[in-house]
């Protein structure tokens, strides 16, 4: 038997089956893993169809973070003959020799592979770097499909909140963490891991809610060295003038009551406040505290008539669409005395017509 590939590997065992871990130069990936399987019907391949739109995103991640990018291992099956020659120390290390007629089938990581090859075209020096590949013995299509399922079935998508908590490359994510952490009420009642809170959660907001609201605030502007202080000032001022939040701190209202009977902790309202914040970015001459102090006088009850059909459905459920965010922001602007933009006036006119007012 002729061997074409020789990989230094570490041998392991799972479920009684041997597998091997190798460090493979990135430039070898195109030779090891051809793309023809992507064009076979799904029932006859061991991978999902390649999503071309993901490749440039991942490729850009590599090239933009040339000194710090990181990838987890690829998983592949060897369809063909191979032999493992253990080293003299007998500790599971050795050389894996694979027949030149063998095929390597990716079970997990095809998008990483495609993006790596795309990045190498832009930066050839990447080719000499390595990625770990876990090799399994191919035991037929059914087994390969099962490996793909097992590797992906129990994977849980990272929440946006925890991604933003840990992300040091996203400038706004860093600022958002600092802003939330600096406003005592927000820091205490913001969940920094979850994107969805339960009815009896000890938290009221998610980190992602403020991240998206802060994107609305700075929309149309560039992040500068003053951005963080501007956002801290805005949310600190908002917090001082939401009476219900103060009542919660004083234990005069419960979190459950606040969530169920009022709208001031709802994501749609936090986003609407983001729209309000953008108005102050556009008009820095406006007195922030003077206008936001009027938040104290707004009726935040779910049952208040101004919210009906604006952000509250007939069945009492919250509407979370961009339209609802815009309409909530318009109502808040009206109540605190901010002038509406022409497009907001038109949206309000159409809304009032739709509910026959």
SVG drawing of the C-alpha trace seen along z (x, -y; Angstrom):
<svg xmlns="http://www.w3.org/2000/svg" viewBox="-62 -75 73 77">
<polyline fill="none" stroke="black" stroke-width="0.4" points="0.0,0.0 1.3,-3.4 1.1,-6.1 0.7,-9.8 0.3,-11.5 2.2,-11.2 0.8,-13.1 2.4,-13.4 -0.6,-12.7 -1.8,-11.9 -4.0,-8.9 -7.2,-8.9 -10.2,-6.7 -13.9,-7.5 -16.7,-5.0 -14.2,-2.2 -13.1,-3.8 -9.7,-5.2 -9.2,-8.7 -6.2,-10.9 -5.4,-14.5 -3.0,-16.2 -1.6,-19.7 -2.2,-20.4 -0.7,-23.3 -3.5,-25.6 -2.2,-25.4 -2.8,-21.7 -6.6,-22.0 -7.4,-22.5 -5.7,-19.2 -7.1,-17.2 -10.7,-18.4 -12.0,-19.0 -15.4,-20.7 -17.2,-18.2 -19.4,-16.8 -21.1,-20.2 -23.0,-19.7 -24.3,-16.2 -27.9,-15.8 -28.2,-16.2 -29.1,-12.6 -25.9,-11.5 -23.4,-13.8 -22.2,-14.1 -22.3,-17.9 -24.7,-20.8 -24.5,-22.8 -21.8,-25.5 -23.3,-28.9 -21.3,-31.1 -22.3,-34.3 -20.5,-33.2 -17.1,-32.7 -16.1,-36.4 -17.2,-37.2 -15.0,-34.5 -12.2,-35.3 -12.3,-39.0 -12.1,-37.9 -8.8,-36.1 -7.2,-38.9 -8.4,-41.7 -7.0,-39.8 -3.9,-38.4 -2.1,-38.4 -4.9,-37.1 -7.4,-35.0 -8.3,-31.6 -10.1,-28.5 -11.3,-25.3 -10.4,-21.9 -11.8,-20.5 -13.3,-17.0 -12.9,-14.6 -13.3,-11.0 -10.7,-9.0 -12.3,-7.0 -9.5,-4.6 -6.5,-2.7 -4.3,-4.1 -1.8,-2.9 -0.7,-4.3 2.9,-3.8 3.4,-4.6 6.5,-6.3 9.0,-4.5 7.7,-6.1 4.4,-4.3 2.3,-7.2 -0.2,-7.5 2.0,-9.7 3.3,-8.6 2.8,-8.9 -0.4,-8.4 0.2,-7.2 -2.8,-7.5 -3.1,-5.9 -2.9,-8.1 -6.2,-6.7 -8.0,-7.7 -10.5,-10.5 -10.9,-13.0 -14.4,-14.0 -15.1,-17.0 -17.6,-16.2 -17.4,-19.6 -15.8,-22.9 -16.4,-23.3 -17.0,-27.0 -13.8,-27.5 -11.9,-25.6 -13.4,-27.6 -12.7,-30.9 -9.2,-29.9 -8.5,-29.2 -10.1,-32.5 -7.9,-34.3 -4.7,-32.6 -5.4,-34.1 -5.1,-37.5 -2.2,-36.6 0.0,-33.7 1.9,-33.7 -1.1,-32.1 -0.4,-28.9 2.4,-27.9 0.3,-28.2 -1.7,-25.2 -5.1,-24.0 -5.8,-20.9 -7.8,-18.2 -9.4,-15.3 -9.4,-12.2 -11.9,-9.4 -12.0,-6.2 -14.7,-6.4 -17.4,-3.8 -19.7,-4.7 -22.1,-7.6 -24.5,-6.8 -21.7,-7.0 -20.3,-10.2 -23.8,-11.8 -24.2,-10.7 -20.8,-12.3 -22.0,-15.5 -25.2,-15.3 -23.5,-14.5 -21.0,-17.3 -23.7,-19.9 -26.9,-18.7 -26.1,-19.8 -24.2,-22.9 -25.8,-26.0 -25.4,-29.3 -23.7,-31.8 -26.0,-34.6 -25.5,-38.0 -25.1,-39.3 -22.2,-37.1 -20.5,-37.6 -20.7,-41.4 -19.5,-40.9 -16.3,-39.1 -15.7,-40.9 -12.7,-43.2 -12.6,-43.9 -16.0,-45.5 -15.5,-49.1 -19.1,-49.6 -19.3,-46.4 -16.5,-47.6 -18.2,-51.0 -21.5,-49.3 -20.0,-47.2 -18.4,-50.3 -21.7,-52.3 -23.9,-49.6 -21.2,-49.0 -21.0,-52.7 -24.8,-53.2 -25.5,-51.5 -29.2,-50.6 -28.4,-49.2 -25.4,-47.3 -27.5,-45.7 -30.4,-44.7 -28.7,-43.8 -28.1,-40.2 -24.8,-40.0 -25.2,-36.4 -28.7,-35.8 -30.7,-37.4 -34.1,-36.2 -35.2,-36.7 -37.7,-34.5 -40.8,-35.8 -39.1,-35.5 -35.6,-36.6 -33.7,-38.7 -32.7,-40.9 -34.8,-43.4 -32.6,-43.9 -30.0,-42.1 -26.6,-43.5 -27.6,-43.1 -30.7,-45.3 -28.4,-48.2 -25.9,-47.4 -28.6,-47.7 -30.1,-50.8 -26.6,-52.4 -26.3,-51.6 -29.4,-53.6 -28.1,-56.5 -24.9,-56.8 -26.5,-56.0 -25.2,-58.3 -22.1,-59.3 -18.6,-58.0 -17.4,-56.6 -15.0,-59.1 -13.2,-59.4 -16.3,-61.3 -18.8,-58.6 -18.6,-56.6 -19.0,-59.7 -22.0,-60.8 -23.7,-57.5 -22.9,-57.3 -24.5,-60.8 -27.5,-59.9 -28.4,-56.6 -27.4,-58.0 -29.9,-60.9 -32.6,-58.5 -32.2,-56.4 -32.5,-59.3 -35.9,-60.3 -37.6,-56.9 -39.7,-56.9 -40.6,-53.3 -37.0,-52.2 -36.4,-54.2 -39.5,-52.6 -37.9,-49.2 -34.7,-50.2 -36.8,-51.3 -38.7,-48.0 -42.0,-49.9 -42.7,-47.7 -41.6,-44.2 -39.7,-43.2 -42.7,-40.9 -45.1,-43.7 -42.9,-46.1 -42.5,-43.6 -46.2,-42.6 -48.0,-45.9 -45.6,-48.5 -43.6,-48.9 -40.6,-50.7 -38.4,-47.6 -39.5,-46.3 -36.9,-46.1 -39.1,-48.1 -39.1,-51.0 -35.3,-50.8 -34.8,-50.9 -37.2,-53.9 -35.1,-55.6 -32.1,-54.9 -33.9,-56.9 -34.4,-59.7 -30.7,-59.6 -29.9,-60.0 -31.9,-63.2 -29.6,-64.7 -26.6,-63.5 -28.0,-65.5 -28.9,-68.5 -26.1,-68.8 -27.4,-72.3 -30.6,-70.7 -30.6,-70.5 -30.6,-66.8 -31.7,-67.0 -34.4,-69.5 -36.1,-67.3 -35.5,-63.9 -36.8,-65.1 -40.2,-65.0 -39.9,-61.2 -41.1,-61.3 -44.6,-62.4 -45.1,-59.7 -47.7,-57.0 -45.7,-53.8 -48.6,-51.5 -49.4,-48.8 -53.0,-49.9 -52.3,-53.6 -54.2,-54.5 -51.3,-56.1 -49.5,-52.7 -52.5,-50.8 -51.8,-49.5 -48.6,-51.6 -46.6,-49.0 -49.4,-47.0 -51.5,-44.5 -55.3,-44.1 -54.5,-41.0 -52.1,-42.9 -48.9,-41.5 -45.9,-43.7 -45.2,-44.6 -41.4,-44.5 -41.1,-45.6 -39.1,-48.5 -42.3,-50.2 -43.4,-49.9 -40.0,-51.2 -40.4,-54.3 -44.0,-54.9 -42.9,-54.5 -40.1,-57.0 -42.5,-59.4 -44.9,-59.3 -42.0,-59.8 -40.8,-62.8 -44.2,-64.3 -44.6,-63.8 -41.2,-65.3 -41.5,-68.2 -39.0,-67.2 -39.8,-68.2 -40.6,-65.4 -38.6,-64.9 -40.7,-65.3 -40.7,-61.5 -41.8,-61.0 -44.7,-63.3 -45.7,-61.3 -45.5,-58.0 -47.6,-59.5 -50.2,-60.8 -50.5,-57.4 -50.7,-55.6 -53.4,-57.9 -55.4,-57.4 -55.0,-53.7 -56.7,-53.7 -59.3,-56.3 -58.2,-59.2"/>
</svg>
